[in-house]
Amino acid sequence: MRPAILAVLAGGVLLTGAACESDVQVYNTGAPAASASADAYTPPDYSQDTAKVCGELDKVFTGELDDFGAAIGKMIAYQEAKQTENADKAEKTAAAELQSAGARIREETSAAQDPELKAAGETSARKLEKSAKDRAYIKKIKSTADLDKTLKPQLAEWLSPVAGYCA
């Protein structure tokens, strides 16, 4: 079966080649011949700009998100001490830090040259801002043991869109 397929393909190539060798007269119209390199598409190189944007995002990750983690830690401590009012304040602070992180991610990635990084930043920002408003995941955190189970997957969900660009 394989030799038959090869024969059909070879016959097709020969017929195509024979059709090209006709007696058609070709006239030079003065248009320059296109080079093979001009026809090849070279995607833009965003690496320097992406590195710059990722440097700024790193500041967000170590700033607002560290502050978020600190607020969550305080919330847990207050919950364990049965200080409900202070725990609620710490939860609101944590939500505000998430909101701030989302806004900063949007700000830093909005100027990115790479449209895909820009879109990823918008996606991460929306996820953080949504979580700042809907704090169901925070309500699941009652102890430091709950923190790992709840927060690690949540952080991955929030940051995975931009993480691939800033690895």
C-alpha positions in Angstrom: 0.0 0.0 0.0 2.8 2.4 0.9 4.5 2.1 -2.5 1.2 2.9 -4.2 0.8 6.1 -2.2 4.4 7.1 -2.9 3.8 6.5 -6.6 0.7 8.7 -6.7 2.5 11.5 -4.8 5.5 11.3 -7.1 3.2 11.3 -10.2 1.4 14.4 -8.9 4.7 16.2 -8.4 5.9 15.2 -11.9 2.7 16.4 -13.5 2.8 19.7 -11.5 6.4 20.2 -12.7 5.5 19.4 -16.3 2.7 21.9 -16.2 5.1 24.6 -15.1 7.3 24.1 -18.1 5.0 25.5 -20.7 5.6 27.7 -23.6 4.0 30.7 -21.9 5.9 33.9 -22.6 6.9 35.8 -19.4 7.2 39.5 -19.5 9.2 41.5 -17.0 7.0 44.3 -15.7 9.8 45.9 -13.7 8.5 44.9 -10.3 11.2 43.7 -8.1 11.3 40.0 -7.2 10.2 39.3 -3.7 12.9 37.7 -1.5 12.1 34.5 0.4 13.0 36.3 3.7 10.4 39.0 3.0 7.7 36.4 2.7 8.6 34.8 6.0 6.8 36.2 9.1 9.0 37.0 12.0 7.0 37.6 15.2 7.8 40.7 17.2 10.3 40.2 20.0 8.7 41.4 23.2 11.3 39.8 25.6 12.8 43.1 26.9 9.5 44.7 27.5 8.1 41.5 29.1 11.1 41.3 31.4 10.4 45.0 32.5 6.7 44.3 33.0 7.4 41.1 35.0 9.8 43.1 37.2 7.0 45.4 38.0 4.6 42.5 38.6 7.2 41.0 41.0 6.9 44.2 43.1 3.1 43.6 43.2 3.5 40.0 44.2 5.9 41.0 47.0 4.0 44.1 48.0 0.2 43.9 47.9 0.1 40.1 48.0 2.5 40.0 50.9 0.2 42.5 52.7 -2.7 40.3 51.8 -1.0 37.3 53.4 -0.2 39.4 56.5 -3.9 40.4 56.8 -5.0 36.8 56.4 -2.5 35.8 59.2 -4.0 38.4 61.5 -7.5 37.3 60.6 -6.6 33.7 61.6 -5.0 34.9 64.9 -8.0 37.0 65.7 -10.4 34.1 64.9 -8.4 31.7 67.1 -8.5 34.3 69.9 -12.3 34.7 69.4 -11.9 38.4 68.5 -14.6 38.5 65.9 -14.6 42.2 65.3 -10.8 42.3 64.7 -11.0 39.2 62.5 -13.7 40.9 60.4 -11.5 44.0 60.0 -8.5 41.9 59.0 -10.7 40.1 56.4 -11.7 43.5 55.0 -8.1 44.6 54.9 -7.1 41.3 53.1 -9.9 42.0 50.5 -8.7 45.6 50.0 -5.1 44.2 49.4 -6.5 41.9 46.8 -8.4 44.7 45.1 -5.2 46.8 45.1 -3.2 43.9 43.7 -5.7 43.4 40.9 -5.6 47.1 40.0 -1.8 47.1 40.0 -1.5 44.0 37.8 -3.9 45.7 35.4 -1.9 48.9 35.4 1.4 47.2 34.9 0.3 44.9 32.1 -1.8 47.5 30.3 1.3 49.1 28.9 2.9 45.7 27.9 3.8 45.5 24.2 2.8 41.8 24.0 -0.9 41.7 23.5 -1.1 38.2 25.1 0.6 39.4 28.3 -1.7 42.4 28.4 -4.7 40.0 28.1 -3.3 37.7 30.7 -2.8 40.7 33.1 -6.5 41.7 32.6 -7.6 38.1 33.3 -5.5 37.9 36.5 -6.7 41.4 37.6 -10.4 40.4 37.1 -9.9 37.2 39.1 -8.3 39.1 42.0 -10.9 41.8 42.0 -13.8 39.3 41.9 -12.3 37.4 44.9 -11.9 40.7 46.8 -15.7 41.1 46.5 -16.8 37.5 46.9 -14.8 36.3 49.9 -16.2 32.8 50.1 -12.6 31.4 50.0 -11.6 33.5 53.0 -14.6 32.2 55.0 -13.1 28.7 54.6 -9.9 29.7 56.4 -10.3 29.1 60.1 -6.8 28.0 61.0 -3.2 27.9 59.6 -4.0 24.3 58.5 -6.8 25.7 56.3 -4.6 28.3 54.9 -2.5 25.9 52.7 -5.5 24.0 51.5 -7.5 27.1 50.6 -5.0 29.8 49.7 -2.4 27.9 47.6 -5.0 26.8 44.9 -6.6 30.2 45.0 -3.2 32.0 44.4 -2.5 29.7 41.5 -5.9 30.5 40.0 -5.4 34.2 40.4 -1.8 34.4 39.0 -1.7 31.6 36.5 -2.6 33.8 33.5 0.5 36.0 34.0 2.8 33.4 35.6 3.6 31.8 32.3 5.1 35.1 31.1 7.1 35.8 34.2 8.6 32.5 35.0 
